[in-house]
Amino acid sequence: MPAPRIEGQGRMPHITYLPDDRRVETGPDESILETSLAAGIPHAYACAAKARCSTCRVVVAAGAEHCSERTEAESVLATRLRFADNIRLACQTRVVGDVTVRRPVLDDVDIAVTSQLGKDVLPDHVGEEKRIAILFADISGYTSFVESLPPYDVVHALNRYFYLMHAVVEESGGYVSDYVGDGLLAFFGVDDESTAASDAVAAGIAMFGAVERLNAYLDPMYGRTFRIRVGVHYGEAVVGTIGIGDIRKLAAFGDAVNYASRVETTNKEVGTDFLISDAAREQLDGRAELGRVVVTELRGRPGEHVLHEVLGLADADGPATSDDE
Ligand code: FES
């Protein structure tokens, strides 16, 4: 394809890259990807600019009329992935006037997030009664986070958050059952009841470490950070795989699930980040460092309930540690 003609006399076009808002001059023979890389702007390009991976894709927020026509290779991928007109492969696109583009895929984690979406393989579990640990997590200040960012960035940040949380849960032997808004529900002990509570507590602690790492990414990018609250309960529930086709999930039913939710929401009322029920504590066998003991009423439950603040994991050979230390 011939080099695009530069519009205007003696002025080179500029590309503004979002979300970091960097404005860079580009040349007639440089792709959007080559320009970002030359300027030291992080930009994923997993297939080395061969129009095969789509990780270099950008959303053209302004100046779409200044972009070159799709190359044949880009057209093939754009058709297969049903790209809207304003989604372009940065490795295939050059510009003849000023444009503003947003990179949705910024680094290796984003590449993994993109390739993982919708690809979970869930083993079949017929409904059966089990003693499991149930973990709820939610994001403190979620509403103000959502209101402070464009919806596109909210989706991006949440996808990254849930990707990291999902990885933590799986590494700890659990299953993510549900995402509801900013909330996450996970089960432990489905395959091995003996370590259910300690696996759930280990996962909860690892989540705080993962959020620290996530914040190191979000803060410079959006000027916002996440803080999470976690609750764990141990009890009896009926566990099974429900749903049809691709829309299937591991679900648990029973009073223990509702109780776990109440434990998690109590964090907000008493100013803690991680609470577990007394039933969960009994299963830990000293494998966690505990802090405050909270005696409280739980909504919809008669009487008083004893909850425990979790500070970190207890190491058999030394003092308790938290994951992010
Ligand atoms: S780098 Fe793979 S499609 Fe552009």
Residues whose N, C-alpha, C, O or C-beta is under 5 A from the ligand:
A	BS01	FES	A44 Y45 A46 C47 A48 A49 K50 A51 R52 C53 S54 T55 C56 L89 C91
